[in-house]
């Protein structure tokens, strides 16, 4: 499991001023190299596509396969018999797979042809480009090469080539990439030091945040003992303070000392951000956080941002506009940090609750269904970030996190299992119309989540999605019947 910890650094070696200047120069050169390498990858992709498109045989076969795919799809859409429709759908999927396989093979052939023309592998080409255009340390060049290659792959998967997102632009304050192998940790007189490239020695300052001193010391001790492996990290400047974003590979804990079958259900609500309870102990429950406090601070920040944005419209340029833009960026950062801090608090409390009660599993609603909740709240809170934090913190303690279908969890009685609309009388109160069970609505939902075995990993597996699809199919059938009747009437 990969975790990141922030540590303040101070250069203590003799060439202190030169060290700071070296790092700042390296960050400036890295900014240029990152954008250069990323744009180079995009250019190479276009060049490979050009080679592929110039092949007449490829164009003919591709066009023929695409026509077959379109034809099978039209036949599938027109079919009315269920069995025939199933067969046509299978044929359509096979043709589509054949087209995809052909495209993939041709892409690989075009890539190899391009590589023969220009020589070297892709990573070597990027490295040579950086060598020519930028003055950087060897470790930084390696970091840039691997980062840009991975970033470009991720952007392509996210729809870069289909216009779903624009080309990435690396900012000037992008942290300096540091290889984990170049950081040599050692300890002298209860102080921790790091020896880096060019003879630069950093001292780790741990007393800035008193709450984290014990944890940071534990982390550094584990690094010295080789229990934690140091991964590729980064160095950034925050208000003139130098910060090491230390990435660590921490071995996962084995699942032990947990009571078999005991599960924590987590309901992410509106009034109470997170309500937790146990599947086998109905009296053990806890409401975590207050949404009023969260929204008050968040909405205040958003209102300040809106006022700044309005005032920017009246400033055409010059130092006034630049100053307000910087203030706007600071507000955005503060807002993001506040949400992140609050999510850290909630996720820590949830995992701690599971550990204290010896529960080896946490159940949560699948993220797709947060749209069923209050929309104004969703705009102000990152549920995805919270769930990600719960996942990695639970994994660190050997606790499994699973997602359940959230369909009707708030309207079903956790005692008798009866479902009926209107059983959740208010946001806070649930009353069962079958057994008269009366309880806190968030607790009731958390119990349903804890006891649920409807585990899903995709929105299409949910009951809500199935019901929606069924309605759409029924509507389509009714349309076809009406069209048939109209056609008979015309005849």
C-alpha positions as CSV (number, residue, x, y, z in Angstrom):
1,X,0.0,0.0,0.0
2,X,1.3,3.4,-1.0
3,X,1.0,6.3,1.5
4,X,2.4,9.9,1.4
5,X,3.6,11.9,4.4
6,X,4.7,15.6,4.3
7,X,7.9,16.5,6.1
8,X,9.4,20.0,6.3
9,X,13.1,20.1,5.1
10,X,15.9,22.5,5.8
11,X,19.3,22.2,4.0
12,X,22.1,21.9,6.6
13,X,25.0,21.1,4.3
14,X,27.8,23.6,3.7
15,X,26.5,24.6,0.3
16,X,23.2,25.7,1.7
17,X,22.5,28.7,-0.6
18,X,23.7,26.7,-3.7
19,X,21.4,23.9,-2.6
20,X,18.2,26.0,-2.5
21,X,19.2,27.6,-5.8
22,X,19.8,24.2,-7.4
23,X,16.3,23.0,-6.3
24,X,14.5,26.1,-7.6
25,X,16.4,25.9,-11.0
26,X,15.6,22.2,-11.2
27,X,11.9,23.0,-10.7
28,X,11.9,25.6,-13.5
29,X,13.7,23.3,-15.9
30,X,11.4,20.4,-15.0
31,X,8.3,22.5,-15.8
32,X,9.7,23.1,-19.3
33,X,10.7,19.4,-19.7
34,X,7.3,18.1,-18.6
35,X,5.3,20.1,-21.1
36,X,7.8,19.4,-23.8
37,X,7.7,15.7,-23.3
38,X,3.9,15.5,-23.0
39,X,3.4,17.5,-26.3
40,X,6.0,15.2,-27.9
41,X,4.0,12.1,-27.0
42,X,0.9,13.7,-28.5
43,X,2.8,14.5,-31.7
44,X,4.1,10.9,-31.9
45,X,0.6,9.6,-31.6
46,X,-0.6,11.7,-34.5
47,X,2.4,10.6,-36.6
48,X,1.7,6.9,-35.9
49,X,-2.0,7.5,-36.9
50,X,-0.8,9.2,-40.1
51,X,1.2,6.1,-41.0
52,X,-1.8,3.9,-40.4
53,X,-4.2,6.1,-42.4
54,X,-1.8,6.1,-45.4
55,X,-2.2,2.3,-45.8
56,X,-4.9,1.7,-48.4
57,X,-5.4,-2.0,-47.4
58,X,-6.0,-0.9,-43.8
59,X,-8.6,1.7,-44.9
60,X,-10.5,-0.8,-47.1
61,X,-10.6,-3.6,-44.5
62,X,-11.5,-1.1,-41.7
63,X,-14.3,0.4,-43.7
64,X,-15.7,-3.1,-44.6
65,X,-15.6,-4.2,-40.9
66,X,-17.3,-1.0,-39.8
67,X,-20.1,-1.5,-42.4
68,X,-20.7,-5.0,-41.1
69,X,-20.8,-3.7,-37.5
70,X,-23.3,-1.0,-38.5
71,X,-25.5,-3.5,-40.5
72,X,-25.6,-6.0,-37.6
73,X,-26.6,-3.1,-35.2
74,X,-29.4,-2.0,-37.5
75,X,-30.7,-5.6,-37.7
76,X,-30.5,-5.9,-33.9
77,X,-32.5,-2.7,-33.4
78,X,-35.2,-3.7,-35.9
79,X,-35.7,-7.3,-34.5
80,X,-38.8,-7.8,-32.4
81,X,-38.5,-11.5,-31.5
82,X,-36.6,-11.9,-28.2
83,X,-34.5,-15.0,-29.1
84,X,-33.6,-13.5,-32.5
85,X,-32.6,-10.3,-30.9
86,X,-30.3,-12.1,-28.5
87,X,-28.6,-13.9,-31.4
88,X,-28.2,-10.7,-33.4
89,X,-26.8,-9.0,-30.3
90,X,-24.1,-11.7,-29.9
91,X,-23.3,-11.4,-33.6
92,X,-23.0,-7.7,-33.3
93,X,-20.7,-7.9,-30.3
94,X,-18.5,-10.4,-32.2
95,X,-18.2,-8.1,-35.2
96,X,-17.4,-5.2,-32.9
97,X,-14.7,-7.3,-31.1
98,X,-13.3,-8.2,-34.5
99,X,-13.0,-4.6,-35.5
100,X,-11.4,-3.6,-32.2
101,X,-8.9,-6.5,-32.5
102,X,-8.0,-5.4,-36.1
103,X,-7.6,-1.8,-35.0
104,X,-5.4,-2.9,-32.1
105,X,-3.1,-5.0,-34.3
106,X,-2.8,-2.3,-36.9
107,X,-1.9,0.3,-34.2
108,X,0.9,-2.0,-33.0
109,X,2.2,-2.4,-36.6
110,X,2.1,1.3,-37.2
111,X,3.9,1.9,-33.9
112,X,6.7,-0.5,-34.8
113,X,7.0,1.0,-38.3
114,X,7.4,4.5,-36.7
115,X,10.0,3.1,-34.3
116,X,12.0,1.7,-37.1
117,X,12.0,5.1,-38.9
118,X,13.0,7.2,-35.8
119,X,14.9,4.6,-33.9
120,X,15.0,3.9,-30.1
121,X,12.2,3.1,-27.8
122,X,9.6,5.7,-26.8
123,X,11.2,6.3,-23.3
124,X,14.6,6.7,-24.9
125,X,13.3,9.2,-27.4
126,X,11.7,11.3,-24.6
127,X,14.9,11.1,-22.6
128,X,17.0,12.2,-25.6
129,X,14.6,15.1,-26.2
130,X,14.9,16.3,-22.5
131,X,18.7,15.9,-22.8
132,X,18.8,18.3,-25.8
133,X,16.5,20.9,-24.5
134,X,16.9,21.0,-20.7
135,X,19.6,21.0,-18.1
136,X,18.5,18.5,-15.5
137,X,19.9,15.9,-13.1
138,X,19.7,12.3,-14.3
139,X,17.2,11.3,-11.6
140,X,14.9,14.1,-12.5
141,X,15.0,13.1,-16.2
142,X,14.0,9.5,-15.2
143,X,11.2,10.8,-13.1
144,X,9.9,13.0,-15.9
145,X,10.0,10.2,-18.4
146,X,8.0,7.8,-16.3
147,X,5.5,10.4,-15.1
148,X,4.7,11.9,-18.5
149,X,4.3,8.4,-20.1
150,X,1.9,7.3,-17.4
151,X,0.0,10.7,-17.4
152,X,-0.5,10.4,-21.2
153,X,-1.8,6.8,-21.0
154,X,-4.2,7.9,-18.2
155,X,-5.4,10.9,-20.3
156,X,-6.0,8.7,-23.3
157,X,-8.1,6.3,-21.2
158,X,-10.1,9.3,-19.9
159,X,-11.0,10.4,-23.4
160,X,-8.2,12.7,-24.5
161,X,-8.4,11.5,-28.1
162,X,-12.2,11.9,-28.2
163,X,-12.3,15.5,-27.0
164,X,-13.5,14.5,-23.5
165,X,-10.6,16.4,-22.0
166,X,-7.9,18.8,-23.2
167,X,-4.1,18.3,-23.4
168,X,-2.5,18.4,-20.0
169,X,-0.6,21.6,-19.0
170,X,1.8,21.2,-16.1
171,X,1.9,24.2,-13.8
172,X,5.0,26.1,-12.8
173,X,4.6,25.1,-9.1
174,X,4.6,21.4,-10.0
175,X,6.7,19.6,-7.3
176,X,10.3,18.5,-8.1
177,X,10.3,14.8,-8.9
178,X,12.7,12.9,-6.7
179,X,13.7,9.2,-7.1
180,X,13.3,7.2,-3.9
181,X,16.7,5.5,-4.4
182,X,18.5,8.9,-4.2
183,X,17.1,9.6,-0.6
184,X,19.4,8.2,2.0
185,X,18.0,8.5,5.5
186,X,20.1,8.5,8.7
187,X,19.8,9.6,12.4
188,X,22.1,11.6,14.6
189,X,21.3,12.7,18.2
190,X,17.6,12.1,17.9
191,X,17.4,14.2,14.7
192,X,16.6,12.7,11.2
193,X,18.6,13.6,8.1
194,X,18.4,12.9,4.4
195,X,21.4,12.8,2.1
196,X,20.5,13.7,-1.5
197,X,22.3,14.4,-4.8
198,X,25.1,16.9,-5.2
199,X,26.1,16.4,-1.6
200,X,23.0,18.2,-0.3
201,X,21.9,17.2,3.2
202,X,18.4,17.9,4.6
203,X,17.3,18.0,8.2
204,X,13.7,16.8,8.9
205,X,11.8,19.3,10.9
206,X,9.0,17.4,12.8
207,X,7.9,19.9,15.5
208,X,5.8,22.1,13.1
209,X,2.6,20.0,13.7
210,X,2.7,18.7,17.2
211,X,-0.1,16.2,16.6
212,X,1.9,14.4,13.9
213,X,5.3,14.2,15.6
214,X,4.8,10.7,17.0
215,X,3.5,9.4,13.7
216,X,6.3,11.0,11.6
217,X,8.9,9.6,14.0
218,X,7.4,6.2,13.7
219,X,7.4,6.5,9.9
220,X,11.1,7.6,9.8
221,X,12.1,4.8,12.2
222,X,10.4,2.3,10.0
223,X,12.2,3.7,7.0
224,X,15.5,3.4,8.8
225,X,14.7,-0.2,9.7
226,X,13.7,-0.9,6.0
227,X,10.2,-1.9,7.1
228,X,8.8,0.8,4.8
229,X,10.2,1.2,1.3
230,X,10.8,4.7,0.0
231,X,9.2,5.2,-3.4
232,X,9.6,8.1,-5.9
233,X,8.6,11.3,-4.0
234,X,8.7,15.0,-4.6
235,X,9.9,18.3,-3.2
236,X,7.7,21.5,-3.2
237,X,7.7,25.0,-1.7
238,X,4.8,26.1,0.4
239,X,5.1,29.8,1.6
240,X,8.9,29.6,1.2
241,X,9.0,26.4,3.3
242,X,10.5,23.3,1.6
243,X,8.3,20.2,1.9
244,X,9.2,16.6,1.1
245,X,6.1,14.7,-0.1
246,X,7.5,11.3,1.0
247,X,5.8,8.3,-0.7
248,X,6.1,5.0,1.1
249,X,5.2,1.4,0.3
250,X,3.9,0.1,3.6
251,X,3.2,-3.7,3.9
252,X,-0.4,-4.5,4.4
253,X,-1.5,-5.9,7.8
254,X,-2.9,-9.4,7.9
255,X,-6.5,-9.7,8.8
256,X,-6.6,-10.9,12.5
257,X,-8.4,-10.4,15.8
258,X,-11.6,-9.6,13.9
259,X,-14.9,-11.3,14.8
260,X,-16.1,-13.4,11.9
261,X,-19.2,-12.0,10.2
262,X,-19.2,-8.7,12.0
263,X,-19.6,-5.8,9.5
264,X,-19.8,-2.0,9.9
265,X,-22.5,-0.3,7.8
266,X,-21.8,3.3,6.8
267,X,-24.6,5.6,5.8
268,X,-23.4,8.9,4.3
269,X,-26.3,11.2,5.2
270,X,-27.4,14.8,5.1
271,X,-28.0,15.8,8.7
272,X,-25.2,13.5,10.0
273,X,-22.3,13.1,7.5
274,X,-21.6,9.5,8.5
275,X,-23.7,7.2,10.6
276,X,-22.1,3.8,11.6
277,X,-23.5,0.7,13.2
278,X,-22.7,-3.1,13.5
279,X,-24.5,-5.9,11.8
280,X,-24.7,-8.1,14.8
281,X,-25.0,-5.6,17.7
282,X,-27.9,-3.2,17.3
283,X,-27.1,-1.1,20.3
284,X,-23.6,-0.2,19.1
285,X,-23.9,2.8,16.8
286,X,-22.4,6.3,16.3
287,X,-23.1,9.5,14.4
288,X,-20.0,11.2,13.1
289,X,-19.7,14.9,12.4
290,X,-22.3,17.7,11.8
291,X,-23.2,18.8,8.3
292,X,-24.2,22.2,9.6
293,X,-20.6,23.0,10.7
294,X,-19.3,21.6,7.4
295,X,-21.7,23.6,5.1
296,X,-21.3,26.8,7.1
297,X,-17.6,27.0,6.5
298,X,-17.7,25.7,2.9
299,X,-20.5,28.1,1.8
300,X,-18.7,31.0,3.4
301,X,-15.6,30.2,1.3
302,X,-17.7,29.8,-1.8
303,X,-19.4,33.2,-1.2
304,X,-15.9,34.8,-0.8
305,X,-14.9,33.2,-4.1
306,X,-18.0,34.5,-5.9
307,X,-17.4,38.1,-4.6
308,X,-13.8,37.9,-5.8
309,X,-14.8,36.6,-9.3
310,X,-17.3,39.5,-9.6
311,X,-14.7,42.1,-8.7
312,X,-12.3,40.6,-11.2
313,X,-14.8,41.4,-14.0
314,X,-14.3,45.1,-13.3
315,X,-10.5,44.9,-13.4
316,X,-9.1,44.7,-16.9
317,X,-5.4,44.1,-16.2
318,X,-2.3,45.2,-14.3
319,X,-1.2,44.5,-10.7
320,X,-4.8,44.8,-9.3
321,X,-6.0,41.9,-11.4
322,X,-2.9,39.8,-10.7
323,X,-3.3,40.3,-7.0
324,X,-7.0,39.3,-7.0
325,X,-6.2,36.2,-9.1
326,X,-3.6,35.1,-6.6
327,X,-6.2,35.6,-3.8
328,X,-8.7,33.5,-5.8
329,X,-6.2,30.7,-6.1
330,X,-5.5,30.8,-2.4
331,X,-9.2,30.6,-1.6
332,X,-9.6,27.6,-4.0
333,X,-6.7,25.9,-2.2
334,X,-8.1,26.6,1.3
335,X,-11.5,25.3,0.3
336,X,-10.0,22.0,-1.1
337,X,-7.8,21.7,2.0
338,X,-10.8,22.2,4.3
339,X,-12.8,19.5,2.6
340,X,-9.8,17.1,2.6
341,X,-9.2,17.7,6.3
342,X,-12.9,17.0,7.1
343,X,-12.9,13.8,5.0
344,X,-9.7,12.7,6.8
345,X,-11.5,13.2,10.2
346,X,-14.6,11.2,9.1
347,X,-12.6,8.4,7.5
348,X,-10.3,8.0,10.5
349,X,-13.4,7.9,12.9
350,X,-15.1,5.3,10.7
351,X,-12.0,3.0,10.5
352,X,-11.3,3.5,14.3
353,X,-15.0,2.5,15.0
354,X,-14.5,-0.7,13.0
355,X,-11.2,-1.5,14.8
356,X,-12.5,-0.9,18.3
357,X,-15.5,-3.2,17.6
358,X,-13.3,-5.9,15.9
359,X,-15.2,-5.7,12.6
360,X,-13.2,-7.0,9.6
361,X,-15.4,-5.5,6.9
362,X,-17.0,-2.1,6.1
363,X,-20.0,-1.8,3.9
364,X,-20.8,1.4,2.0
365,X,-23.3,2.5,-0.6
366,X,-22.0,2.4,-4.1
367,X,-20.8,5.9,-5.1
368,X,-23.1,6.1,-8.2
369,X,-26.1,6.5,-6.0
370,X,-25.0,9.6,-4.2
371,X,-27.2,11.4,-6.8
372,X,-30.2,10.0,-4.8
373,X,-29.1,12.3,-1.9
374,X,-29.4,16.0,-1.5
375,X,-27.9,17.7,-4.6
376,X,-26.8,20.9,-2.9
377,X,-24.9,18.8,-0.3
378,X,-23.2,16.8,-3.1
379,X,-22.0,20.0,-4.7
380,X,-20.3,20.9,-1.4
381,X,-18.8,17.6,-0.5
382,X,-16.5,15.1,-2.2
383,X,-18.0,11.6,-1.4
384,X,-15.5,10.0,-3.7
385,X,-12.6,11.4,-1.8
386,X,-14.1,10.2,1.5
387,X,-14.6,6.7,0.2
388,X,-11.1,6.6,-1.2
389,X,-9.7,7.6,2.2
390,X,-11.8,5.0,4.0
391,X,-10.5,2.3,1.6
392,X,-6.8,3.0,2.1
393,X,-7.0,3.5,5.8
394,X,-9.1,0.3,6.2
395,X,-6.7,-1.7,4.0
396,X,-3.8,-0.5,6.2
397,X,-5.5,-2.2,9.2
398,X,-6.5,-5.3,7.3
399,X,-10.2,-4.4,7.0
400,X,-12.1,-5.1,3.8
401,X,-14.2,-2.4,2.2
402,X,-17.2,-3.5,0.0
403,X,-19.9,-1.5,-1.8
404,X,-23.6,-2.5,-1.7
405,X,-26.6,-1.6,-3.8
406,X,-28.2,1.4,-2.1
407,X,-31.6,0.8,-3.7
408,X,-34.3,1.3,-1.0
409,X,-31.8,1.2,1.9
410,X,-33.4,4.3,3.5
411,X,-37.1,3.1,3.0
412,X,-36.7,-0.5,4.2
413,X,-37.2,-1.6,7.8
414,X,-34.0,-3.0,9.2
415,X,-36.0,-5.1,11.8
416,X,-38.6,-6.9,9.6
417,X,-37.4,-6.1,6.1
418,X,-40.7,-4.5,5.0
419,X,-40.4,-1.9,2.2
420,X,-43.0,0.8,1.6
421,X,-42.8,4.4,0.3
422,X,-43.2,7.0,3.1
423,X,-41.8,5.0,6.0
424,X,-39.1,7.6,6.4
425,X,-41.4,10.3,7.8
426,X,-38.7,13.0,8.1
427,X,-35.0,13.3,7.5
428,X,-34.3,12.0,11.1
429,X,-37.2,9.6,11.8
430,X,-38.1,6.2,10.4
431,X,-41.4,4.4,11.3
432,X,-42.2,1.0,9.8
433,X,-45.8,0.6,8.6
434,X,-45.7,-3.1,9.1
435,X,-44.2,-3.7,12.6
436,X,-44.3,-0.1,14.0
437,X,-40.6,-0.1,14.5
438,X,-39.5,3.5,15.2
439,X,-35.9,4.5,15.0
440,X,-33.4,7.1,13.8
441,X,-33.5,7.1,9.9
442,X,-29.7,7.2,9.4
443,X,-29.2,4.3,11.9
444,X,-31.9,2.3,10.1
445,X,-30.1,2.9,6.7
446,X,-26.7,2.0,8.2
447,X,-28.2,-1.3,9.5
448,X,-29.6,-2.2,6.1
449,X,-26.2,-1.4,4.5
450,X,-24.4,-3.5,7.2
451,X,-26.6,-6.5,6.7
452,X,-26.8,-6.3,2.9
453,X,-25.2,-8.9,0.7
454,X,-26.1,-7.1,-2.6
455,X,-22.5,-6.3,-3.4
456,X,-21.9,-4.4,-6.7
457,X,-18.9,-2.8,-8.5
458,X,-20.7,-1.1,-11.3
459,X,-23.8,1.0,-11.7
460,X,-25.3,-1.4,-14.3
461,X,-25.5,-4.1,-11.6
462,X,-27.8,-2.1,-9.3
463,X,-31.5,-2.6,-9.0
464,X,-32.1,1.1,-9.7
465,X,-30.4,0.7,-13.1
466,X,-32.3,-2.5,-13.9
467,X,-35.6,-0.9,-13.1
468,X,-34.8,2.1,-15.2
469,X,-33.8,-0.1,-18.1
470,X,-37.0,-2.1,-17.8
471,X,-39.1,1.1,-18.0
472,X,-37.2,2.3,-21.1
473,X,-37.7,-1.1,-22.7
474,X,-41.4,-1.0,-21.9
475,X,-41.7,2.5,-23.4
476,X,-39.8,1.3,-26.5
477,X,-42.2,-1.7,-26.9
478,X,-45.3,0.6,-26.6
479,X,-43.8,2.9,-29.3
480,X,-43.3,-0.1,-31.6
481,X,-46.9,-1.3,-31.0
482,X,-48.3,2.2,-31.7
483,X,-46.1,2.5,-34.9
484,X,-47.4,-0.9,-36.1
485,X,-51.0,0.1,-35.5
486,X,-50.5,3.4,-37.3
487,X,-48.9,1.6,-40.3
488,X,-51.9,-0.8,-40.5
489,X,-54.2,2.2,-40.3
490,X,-52.4,3.9,-43.2
491,X,-52.7,0.8,-45.3
